[in-house]
Amino acid sequence: MRKAFKAYDIRGVYNRDFNGSDVYKIGFFLPDLLGAETILIGHDVRESSSEILEFLCKGITDAGADVHVAGECTTPMIYWATAKFDYQASVMITASHNPAQYNGLKISRADALPVGFDSGLSELLEMAENDAIVPAAIPGTYSNFSFKQDYLDFLNNYKTDFSNLNIAVDCSNGMGSLLIRDLLGDSPHYIFEERDGSFPNHQPNPLEEENVADLKKLVLQNSCDIGLIFDGDADRVMFVDEKGIFIQPDMMIAILADYFSAQGQEGKAIQDIRTSKSVTEYVEEKGFEMEMWRVGRAYAALKLREINGLFGGELAGHYYFRDFYFSDSAYLTALIVLGEVSKLKKAGSSLSEKIKTISRYFGTGEMNFHIDRKAEAMNALKEAFSEKEAAVSFYDFDGYRVEFKDWWFNVRPSNTEPYLRFLAEARSPELISEIKELALKVLAPFIVEGEHTHA
């Protein structure tokens, strides 16, 4: 079970990394950990989700707390309902973008605050491993709870007229299809709408280029203005432009800045430590103050709340909103972006042209290296680059981000996989080639079996 407890959530291969008995214990100790008398639960369509739901509910009710089961949901639906309806705790059963054999639990406390390893999961693990289970004299109750219409009413506040757009949507056989026709209607070109936890068409991870191939083809075949693709639990959405080119997800933070700027709103925004400097510069030129922070919802949602930020996003395709209880929402992002692209089209422009105006740097993209001696490798990189040129700024809260006059790099250990992740940006293609070459040379002695892959 310990192996399934990650930085942001509980996740692993079901019946290998954790099992039904573990889920029961997690459920049993959760009410005590979070001071909850009633817990909201939603789930995706993975084949193990119904079994996990059963064990989870049994654990919670044996502890004397009640469960309200929302049924099939997107992860952001559960975040929203947790805060909206004043639940003290909630659980979404999902493994997000991982392959079909995986599953997991995303836990939130009151106000949809994320429970990560540093903010409750470590205590939950200790309780589940060491504390005695003494069922309550009076078990809790089980009931269903539906809030679909309330949720749609909220999202429709962000819907504008984008009827001039030709749209393609890949639901990845995941939860993205749940409300998409309610929001976008029947005119878009949809693929892989059937919710199927075996993910028969492609893995539900849009960050891997091969999983976006069908959407790119759909966009080009139908001369679409934009393509959208959701991950497995629909907390992330990514985009393809009218030329069938995948847009680096952090670029869309700049599109969100256009939306909030046009609304006359001002304030702070967040980015993660990997976000392109192109985005930072663009968002700040729009009048927002950009704050950099750690990767992952367990950190980003808390940071946005702490600074009372308006919006923000990550390279991985999560986008956060103050008005969404400081949580991430793929549907809300999609509605805002479609509205902005509709404006571009009316003005005789396009999404690809807009991205061109935002993008000022050349990048390596995020590169993943299978490295066991991560700390040593990170320090070797920092030293090699610092010898080359004096740094302008240095951040060390999530790996290292070191900025120089015309370029920067970030190197960080993955929180969920055995990889060291590296990316860099520079103002010229020649400079980025030079940086990449040096990085590969420095990392070569540390790479396991010479492996490295581009994410």
N, C-alpha and C positions, 0 to 999 in steps of 0.2 A: 504493500500500500504506500509506503514512504516514497517510492519511486514516482508515484502518480502526483504527488504534491509539488506543484511548480510555483514559479514566482507570481503568476497571475491567477491561476486556477488549479483545479484538480483535473488531470488529464492523462490518458494512457490507453494502451490496448486493453479492452475489457476482458476479464478473466485471465489476464497475464499480469498486468501492472496493478490492477485492483479488481475486486469482485463484489458480488452481491452482499456478502457478509461485511465487507469494508463500507459499502454504501449505507447499510443499515446502521453501523456505528456512527458514521458521519451524520446521518439523519438524527440519531438519538442524542448526540451531544450538541447539535447545532442550536436548538432553542436556548440552551443554557449559555452557550458562548455569546450569542447575540441578544439575549434578553427578549426573546420573541415568543409570544403566545400563539401567533398564527403565522404560517410561512406560505408564501406564494410560490408555486412551482409551474414551470413551463418546460416543454421538451421539443426536440427536433424529431426527424423521422428515421434516425439511425436504427438499425435492426435491434440493437440492445437497449434502446431508450425506454421501451415499455417495461422491461424487466427492472432496469435501474429505478424507474419511477415507483414500482411496487415496493422495492426494498427501502427506498428513501422515505416514502410515506409511512411505511410500517415503523421505521426508526423514529420518525418525528412524532407520530401518534402514540407510540409506546412511551415516549418521554412526557406525554401529557399535553403536548401542543397540538393545535389544529392545522390542517393543511387545506389550502385552496388551490385546486388544480386548474390551470388555465388551458391545458391541452397543448396542441401544436402551436408553437409561437416562434417568432424571430427572437433572437436574444435582446435586441433593443426594446421590444414590446414589454418584456419582463422588467427591464430597467425602469421604463416609463411608468408602468403600473405600480411598481414597488413604491416609488415616490408619490405618484398621483393619489393612490389609495391608502397611503400611510402604513404600509407593511413595515414591520421591524426587520424582516429578513425575506430573502427570496433565493431560489435556486433555478438556474436554467440548465437542463440536461443537454449537453452538446459537446462535441469535440471540434466545433468551428470548421476550420479548413482542412483538418487532418483526414487521412483515408478512412474508409468505411469501418475497419476493425477497431478504430479508436472511439472512445467516448469520454465524457467528463462532466464536471459540475462547475458552473460559474456562479459564485456566491456573492450576494450583495447584502448589505445591512440597511438600516433606515436611510431614507433619502437617496437610495440607489448608490450608496457609497460602496466602492469595490472592496472585497475582502481578498487581499493577496497574501503571500506567505509572510510578509512583514507586518501585515495588519489583521491577523486572525487565523490564517491557515496553519501556521506553525503550532499555535495553541490547540487548534482543533485536532491536528495530527497527534499531539501528545495525549490528549483526552481519549481519542479513539484507540490508541495503542496501550494506554496504561490504566484508565479509569474503569471501575466496575459498572456494569449495566444493571440498574435496578429499575424495572418498569414502573411507571406511575400507577397509583391505585385506580385512578380514573383515566383511561386512555383518551387521547384527543380525537377529534372528529375529522372526517374527510368530506369535502364538498367541491363541486365544480364552480368555477368563476369565469365568466365571459365578459370581456370589455372591448371586443373588436370595434364596435361602433364608436365608442368614446375615443379610441385610438385613431380611427380614421378621421373623425371630426377634428382632432388636433392636427393631424398631418395636412388635412385639406386647407388649413390656414396658410400653408406655404406653397400651395398649388397656384400657378399662374397659367395664363393661356399660352401653351406651347404647341397649339394645333398646327402651326406652320412647320413643325419638325417631323422628319422621317426618322423613327427611332428603332433600334434593334436592342433586344434584351435577352441575355443568357442567364437563366435562373439556376444553372448548375445542378439541377435535380434536388436542390435544397430548399430552405425556407423562404428564399427570395420570392418564390411564386405565390406565397400565401395571400398577400394583399395587393400584388402588383397590378392586377387588372382593375381592382377597385380604385387605384390611384391613377393609372395611366390609360385605362380603357382598353378597347380591343384593337385599336389601329396600329400599335407597334408590332414589329416582327418578333415573335417570341420563339425561343428554343429551350428545350430541356426544362419544361414547366412541371412535368410530373414529379412530385416529391417522392424520391426513391433513395433510401439510405444506403443502397449499395453503390450509388453514384456511377451508373452504367456508361455515361458518355465521356466524362472526364473527371479528374479529381476536383473537389470543390475549393481549390486554391488558385485564385486569379493571378497571384504574384508569379506563378510559374507559367512561362510564356506558352508552353504547349497547350495549356488549358484554355487559352484565349483564342486559339486558332479558329474554332468554329464561329466565334463571334466576329472576328475580323472578316472571315469569308462572307458572313451574313450581311455585314455593313457594306462591303464592296458589291455584292450581288444585287442588293436592293437600293444602292446609291443613298445610304442613310447619312444623316447629319451627325449622328452620334450613336455609340454602342455602350450599353451598360452590362456589367457582369457582377453577380453577387457571389459571396463565398457561401459555405454550407449553412451557417446560421444567420446569414444576412445582417451581420453587424458591420460588414465591410462591403463597399461597392467600388469598382474601378471602371475606367472609361477608355474607349477606343475612339479616335477622331474619325472624321469623314473619309480619310485616306486609308483607314484600316490600321492605323498605327496606335499601339498601346501607349497611353499617357502615364508617365511616372506619377504615381498617386500623390506625392507631396505637392506637385504642381497645381492640383485642384484646390489647395488651401488658398491660392491666389484668386481663384474664381469665387470662392466664398467671400474673400475680402471685397471683391467687386460688388457682390450682393449686399453685404452689410453696409458698405460705403454708400451705395445708392439709396439705402434705407435711412441714411443720415445718422447711422449709429457709429459710436466711437468707443475706444477702450483698448483692452489687451487681447492678444491672441496667443495661442501656444503652438509650438512645433516640437518635434523630437530632435534628438542630438544628431540625427542623420539627414535632416531636411536640407534641401538645396539652398544655397545662399541666394540664388535667383529669387526664390520664394520669399525669403526674409526681406530682401531689399524691396521687392514689389509691395509686400504687405505693409511695410513701414512707410513707403511712399504714399500709400492710401490713407495714412494717418493713424494706423494702429501701432501699438507698442507690442513687439514680438518677444515672447519669453521662451527660452529653450529649456527642455526638460527631458526626463528619462523616457525610454520606449515602453509602451504597454499601458492598457487602460488602468491597471492598478495604480499607476503613477500619474498618468495624464489627466484622468478625471478629477483626482484629488488636487492636482496643481491648478487646473482651470477654476475649480471652486475656491481654492485658497486666494487666487488673485482676482476672483470675480470676473474672469475673462469672458469674452463674448463668443468666441469660436476657436477652433484650432484643428490640427490634424497631424497625421503621421505618415511616414513613407510606406507603411504597410496597408494604407487605405482605410484607416479609422478616422472619422471626422466627428469632433465634439462640439456641443452647443450648450450655452448657458440655459437656453429655453427648453432644452431636453434634459433638464436636471443634471447638467454638466457631463452627460454621458454621450456615447457615440450612437449614431443612427444612419444606416445606409439609405433608408427610404427618404428621410428628411434631406440628406445630402443630394440624392438623385433629383428630388423636386426642385431644389434650389439651382442645381447645375443646369437642369433642362430649361428653367426660366431664363438663365443667363445666356445659354446657347441660342435660345429663341431670339433674344435681343440682338445677339451677334448676327444672326441670319437676316433679321429685319434691316440691319445696318449694312448689309452686303458683305459681311465677313463670315468667318467660320471658326470652329474650335481649333483647328490646326494653326490658323493664322494668329489666334489669340495666344496659344501656348508659345509660339515663336516670339511674341513680344515680351513674354514673361521670362523666357529662358535666356540667360546671359552667360552661363558657364557650361563647360564640357565635362562630362562625368564618366567614371568607370562603371557606374551601376554598383549595386551591392554584390560583393564577391564573397563566397563562403569557402573557408578552408578547413579541412578536417585536421585539427591541431589539438594535441593533448596538453602541451605546455603553453597554455594560453597567456598567462601573465608574462612569461619570459619573451614570448613572441611579440606581445604588445609593447613591451619596453624596448625591445630591439628596434621596432619600427619607429618609436618615438625618438630614440637616440639618433638613428640614421637620418631621419628627416630634419631634426634639430641641428645636426651638423651642417646640413645643406644650406639652411637659412634661419634667421632669428624669427621666432614665433611672435605673432601679434596678440593672440589670445589662446587660452588653454582651458578646457573643461574636462573634468574627470569624474562626473557623477554617473556615467554609463559607458564604461570603457574610456577612451580618450577621444576628444575632438580638439585638434590643434589647427589653428588658423594662421595663415601667413598672408603676405601682402596680396598675392594674386591667386592663391589656392588654399585648400584645406583638406584635411582627411579625418576620418573617424574609424576607429577600430574598437570592436566590442565583442565580448563573448556572448554567444546565444544563451538565452535563459531556458530554452526548451530543447536544443539540439546540440550535438557534439561539435559545434563549429565556432570558428572565429570569423567574424564578419568585418569586411573592410570596404570602404568606399572613399573616393576622393573626387574633388572638382577643381577645375582650373579655368582661367579666362581664355586659354588657347588650346587647340588640339595638340600642338607640339608639347606643351608643358604637361598636359595630362598623360601623354604617352610616356614621357620621361619619368613621371611620378609612379605610374603603374609598373614600369620596368623595374624601378628601384624597389618597390614594395614586393614584387614577386621574388626578386633576388634575396631580399632580407628574410622573407618568410619561408623560402625553399627548404632550409635545414629543419624547419619545425613541422612541415606538412607530412601527415601520415600517408605512407605509400604514394607520395607524389600527387595526392588527390586535390583538386580544387574545382569548384563549380560556380557558375554565375547564377545568382537568384533572380 
